[in-house]
Amino acid sequence: MRKYQQLSIMEREAIQLGLWEGKSIRMIATELGRAASTISRELTRNYPAQRPSSGP
């Protein structure tokens, strides 16, 4: 059974950079040697969607 290993700071930075460059989740996952579901989960947990404020 594989032991769970958290994403490192460097991997999280690579995810952010990949997003800025317009890369897909699958492409980022392949480059990091991780499952696409891992990247997707990271984005869901730690990169909340930017919502416009309802203020003036």
N, C-alpha and C positions, 0 to 999 in steps of 0.2 A: 504494500500500500504506500502511495506517495505521501510525503509529508507536505503540508501546506506551507508555502513560503510567500511572505508578504512582498509586495512590490517595493523595490528600493527607491530612494529619492531620485537616483539617476534614471530609473525606468519611468517614474512619474514625470520627470522633466522631458524625457523623450516622447511621452504621450502628448504632453502640452505642445511641444515643438511640432510633432506630427499633425496635430489638429490645426495649428497655425499655418502649416504648409498645405493644408487641404487634403491630407491623406485619409484613406478610409480606415475604419477600425480594424478590418482584416489585414490591411497592409502594415499598420502599426504593430499588430500582434505578431505577424510573421517576422518583422524586423527584430522584435524583442524576444522571439522564441516562446511566446505565451499564447494561450488560447484567446480567441476573439471575445469569448464570454468574460474572460478576466478583465480585458480592457473595457468592455461595455459596462461591467459592474463597477469598475473604478470610476468611470465617467458619471454613472448614475449616483454614486455615493458622494463623490468629492468635487464634481463640477456641475453644480445646479444650473439649470437653464436660466439664462438672463431674461428676466421679465421686465417689461417697461413699468416704471412707477406710475401710479395714478395721480401723482401730485402735479402742481402747476408747472 
